Amino acid sequence: MTAVEHATAGTTPAVADREAASSVYLAGRLLETIAKALIALGDEGLTAVRPDGRPVMPVEDRESGWIGGTRLGFTQMNDGKTVADLEPDDPRLVAWALKSERYRQNVLTVQILAPAVVAEIKKHAVKMGAPVDRYGEIVPGLKLRKGDPTPFKHLDKQLVAEVTAPERIRALAHALLTGLATLPGLPTTTGTERNPQ
């Protein structure tokens, strides 16, 4: 019984040794990379424009999604959200607010240490392992803490380029849609009745 199989039978970790853990982690990261490419491919199709200029999927439209004979759910095209961009330190805004009876009292005068200097102090402190600047002075308010250990992924670049090449992603999408390949956990039924939603 492998470490992964053993984990499903009991409460032991899913991977019991370093190589297995590394392999599972990197396989997941590779699948994540492939998934992102598939999502981008689908998004490209959903937001495409037909030759007549109409969108493939207009706003408020809804379409079911299928892999082989299994309904995954649906996609709905929502209208774009209106967002407002306003920077509080925009000189034009500040000048306008200072002239306004309503907003004049809300204009702040803030003293801060230049962000670039703060970044430089932090970088030096991390390098030295102590809360000091490059002149050896202890910097008030500066604290160092050690984060939790985290794995770093380094997938083989050639492998990633090969498996995420556009023709392979298109072939994978085709294989999934036609049932030539299935996603783990999905039943391999065929001829499932499709409803519009």
NORCOR-V451579 format. One line per field, one symbol per residue. phi: phi as a letter, one per 20 degrees, with the letter a starting at -180 (. if undefined). psi: psi as a letter, one per 30 degrees, with the letter a starting at -180 (. if undefined). burial: I if it has 24 or more other C-alpha atoms within 12 Angstrom, else O. Layout:
BEGIN
phi = ???
psi = ???
burial = ???
END
This chain:
BEGIN
phi = .fffffffecdfgfcdcffffffffffffffffffffffffffgffefdfgeneffcfgmfcbfccclddfeqbdceeffeecddbefdfgfffffffeeffdgfeeedddcfggffgfffffffffembfcefenefefnecdcefffcfdecfgfffffffdggffffffgffffenfccegnefdfcmffddfd
psi = kleeeeeffagllfkfleeeeeeeeeeeeeeeeeeeeeeeeeeeeeglklfgfkkejlkflkklkkjbgkkfblkkjklkkklkkjkfgkeeeeeeeffkeefeffkkjkklkkeeeeeeeeeeeeefglilafggkkjkfkkkkklkkkkkkikkeeeeeefgkeeeeeeeeeeeefgfllkkfklhllgkkklf.
burial = OOOOOOOOOOOOOOOOOOOOOOOOOOOOOIOOIIOOIIOOIOOOOIOOOOOOOOOOIOOOOOOOOIIIIIIOOOOOOOOOOOOOOOOOOOOOOOOOOOOOOOOOOOOOOOOOOOOOOOOOIIOIIOOOOOIIIOOOOOOOOOOOOOOOOOOOOOOOOOOOOOIIOOOOIIOIIOOIIOIOOOOOOOOOOOOOOOOOO
END
